[in-house]
Structures are given as C-alpha cells and as structure tokens.
Amino acid sequence: MSIAIPFPEKLPEGYQWLNQEPIFDPLKHLALELPRQMFSLEDLGYAPEEIQDKATTFGISEPFRILSEEGSRILLEIARRLKPFSRRAGNRIENTVRGGCYRSRWLRDLCTSQDVCDLMASIYQTEISPHT
C-alpha cells in the first residue's frame, strides 16, 4: 500500500531540518522481527459481536524488534537532539515532542518506511499506510 498522504515538500513555518544526520538505510538501520506472542481482542475478553466490524482483531503483542543496534543508536541521538523542542503534555505525560518528522529526515524516513509498514500490517492483519 502506498502512503495515503505524501509527506509535504515544504516544511511548515518554524521548522528546520536537523543538520548532519545520517541517511536512513533500511538495510543498515532495521532489524525487523515479528512479536513472539500476540493476543487478539477476543483473547482480551471482547465478544465476537463487539469486534465483528473492526478493521482488525489484533489486540496487543509482546515487545518486538524494529531497529538494528545502529538504528537504535541513531534514534537515541535524534531523540536527544529533539529534546530542546519538548513541551510538557499534561499531568500524566511529562514531555512530548511534536513534529519530529518535520525536524529529522532520518525519523521521517523511518516512520514512512514501507518495510516497517509491511511488518506492522502483518501484525495487525490488515492493510495500513505508512505515516509520520
């Protein structure tokens, strides 16, 4: 499936790309693995009639790997570089960064990766589109 809405060519006002970022390379930065265990909505106690019209019966999974060691290192560095743009997000969420994909090309390319999208679609068992 293709990207539902393409990423804009022009950055929104007030945003600038981070400088000196590596170029996202799925062969180097991804290490995609399926979760070892997944649970459906029915496994979580939902009745069949409650989930019959849902796009997927997927409920939750165990943690699973998406990034290689190098990809993890790069993402951590990008998160650190985005920290100055963080804001308090209420009482339950200490900090949030909005618009990360408008500041980091690497993060944008990770989030819109068709490889990641295909993995997630196989987990969700429904078609999805990559998005930021």
C-alpha positions in Angstrom: 0.0 0.0 0.0 1.3 3.5 -0.8 1.5 6.5 1.5 -2.0 7.8 2.0 -1.0 11.4 2.0 2.6 12.2 0.8 4.9 14.0 3.1 4.9 17.7 2.2 7.7 19.0 0.1 7.9 22.3 2.1 8.4 22.4 5.9 5.8 24.2 8.0 6.8 27.6 9.2 9.1 27.5 12.2 10.6 24.1 11.4 14.1 23.3 10.1 15.9 20.1 9.4 18.5 18.9 11.9 21.9 19.2 10.4 24.4 16.4 9.9 22.0 13.5 10.2 22.9 10.1 8.7 20.8 9.0 5.7 18.2 6.3 6.7 19.2 3.0 5.2 16.7 0.2 5.9 19.4 -2.4 5.2 21.6 -1.0 8.0 19.1 0.5 10.4 16.3 -2.0 10.5 16.2 -5.5 12.1 12.6 -6.3 11.8 11.2 -9.2 13.8 7.7 -10.4 14.5 6.5 -10.5 18.1 6.8 -13.9 19.7 3.3 -13.7 21.1 0.2 -11.8 20.1 -3.2 -11.6 21.6 -6.5 -10.9 19.8 -9.3 -8.7 21.0 -11.2 -11.9 21.8 -8.2 -13.1 23.9 -8.6 -9.9 25.8 -12.3 -10.5 26.6 -14.1 -8.8 23.8 -17.2 -10.6 22.5 -17.2 -11.6 18.8 -20.2 -9.3 18.1 -18.1 -6.4 19.6 -15.3 -6.9 17.2 -17.0 -8.2 14.0 -17.0 -4.8 12.3 -13.5 -3.8 13.3 -10.6 -3.5 10.8 -8.6 -6.0 12.8 -8.9 -8.4 15.6 -5.4 -7.6 16.8 -5.2 -6.6 20.5 -1.7 -6.5 21.9 1.7 -8.1 21.5 4.9 -8.7 23.3 7.6 -6.1 22.5 9.4 -6.8 19.2 12.4 -5.6 17.4 12.3 -3.0 14.6 15.7 -1.3 14.7 19.2 -2.7 14.4 21.8 -1.7 17.0 23.0 1.1 14.7 19.4 2.2 14.1 18.7 2.3 17.9 21.9 4.4 18.4 20.8 6.9 15.8 17.3 7.1 17.0 18.5 7.8 20.6 20.8 10.5 19.3 17.9 12.1 17.3 15.7 12.0 20.4 18.4 13.8 22.4 18.7 16.4 19.6 14.9 16.9 19.6 14.8 17.4 23.4 15.0 21.2 23.2 11.7 21.1 21.3 9.9 19.1 24.0 6.9 20.5 25.9 5.0 19.4 29.0 2.0 17.4 27.9 -0.2 17.5 31.0 -0.1 15.7 34.3 0.4 12.2 33.0 3.0 12.8 30.3 6.0 14.8 31.4 7.3 15.7 27.9 6.3 15.3 24.3 7.9 16.4 21.0 5.6 17.2 18.2 6.7 17.4 14.6 9.8 15.3 14.9 9.4 14.1 11.3 9.5 17.8 10.2 12.8 18.2 12.0 14.6 14.9 11.3 14.8 13.4 7.8 16.0 10.1 9.3 13.0 9.9 11.6 10.7 10.8 8.7 12.1 8.1 6.6 11.9 5.5 9.4 8.2 6.4 10.0 7.3 6.3 6.3 9.3 3.1 5.6 7.4 0.6 3.6 9.3 -2.2 5.3 8.1 -1.1 8.7 4.6 -0.6 7.3 4.6 -4.1 5.9 5.7 -5.6 9.2 3.0 -3.7 11.1 0.4 -4.7 8.6 1.3 -8.4 9.0 1.0 -8.0 12.8 -2.3 -6.1 12.5 -3.6 -8.4 9.8 -5.0 -5.6 7.8 -3.8 -3.1 5.2 -2.2 0.1 6.5 -0.3 3.0 5.1 3.0 4.4 6.4 2.7 7.8 8.1 4.7 10.1 10.3 
